[in-house]
Structure formats: C-alpha cells, structure tokens
Amino acid sequence: MNGKFICEGEKYKLGGINNDVIGLSVSFENLPEEIKIQETKLYPPAPFHVSLVYVRKTIANYNILIPDFSNRIVEDFCDFTKSNPIEITRYNNEYKFVNRDGIKKTVIVMCEVSNINKFFDLMNKKYGLNVKYPVTHVTLYNTLKGEPGIYLMDQDDIKNFTTPIKNPLGFSL
C-alpha cells in the first residue's frame, strides 16, 4: 500500500488512491508473476496490503456527518493499536475472483486479522454508529500491473462481487 506511515511507526499506513484507507502492508515470496483465471491474465499488485478501514467510503456509505471524522478515526486507530495490535493471524486458504465493474478484476485471499472487529466495536460505540465489520483480505493479483485491488468493505460486497475459486497458486500461503 502506497501512502504515509501513521501511528508513529512503520506498520500501519494511510494510503489508497485518496490517502483515505488505513492499511497494513504484507509481503509474499515466490508468487508467480502472472496467473490466468476465467481467461483473464492477472498480475501482482504493488505493494501487497490488507485494507483495514476505508475511511472515506465509510463516511459516504453510512452518511457520517461528524466533523473531522477522518482525522478522528486515524487518531482513534493509533490510540487503539498501542495496546491492541492489529495484524494478520492467518490466511484462510479461501480464494475469490472479484469483478466489481466489469473492467478491473482481482484475485483475493481471505485472512484473519487480530483486534479489527474490536476496533470497529469501539468506533461504533464512541460515535453511535453501526458500521459493519470489514472483510479482511489481500489482493494477490489484478488485471492492472502494480495497481491496487478492488475495495471490498463488508460481507455484502463479498456476496455481490466475488466468486469462490480454487487456490490459483498451487501452494498455501
């Protein structure tokens, strides 16, 4: 994930196209440079990451009118992670093909992330919201070399824009 490090460290980033996604960088070794799924050639993004909080999309989707909410959420996230680290605990060997707009397509692997639901519980309670838990995943491949994946915020996005596929790698992560 491109962007700037937050939380006084080099673990979490504020990035994405509009620098409005809190993410966690991850890395993989020995992934194929290209795969083919449903007659579509796909390539690794740059860099790999897990999107944890889609700040701008959350504001838009939940019609949040709280002043300076973007900055407040980043501050809350950094305070929270001081005593509740958010990190990948495992990859689920659950792969999905994503097609949201008919043009850009991606392959993701679902993963488990510690304390992320606990952070959303805190955010919902503090601001009187009802934001759904995120679906944590890593984009492994997409149709545009070096570009980020397709955002998937919650279980509804998984249901509406993904299709389960077999592991395209031939080995487990």
Secondary structure, DSSP 8 states (H G I E B T S, - for coil): --EEEETTSSSEEEETTTT-EEEEE---SS--S-EEETTEEEB--SS-EEEEEEHHHHHHHTT---TTHHHHHHHHHHHHHHHS---EEEEEEEEEEEESSSS-EEEEEEEEETTHHHHHHHHHHHHT--------EEEEEESSTT-------SHHHHHHHEEEE--SSSS--
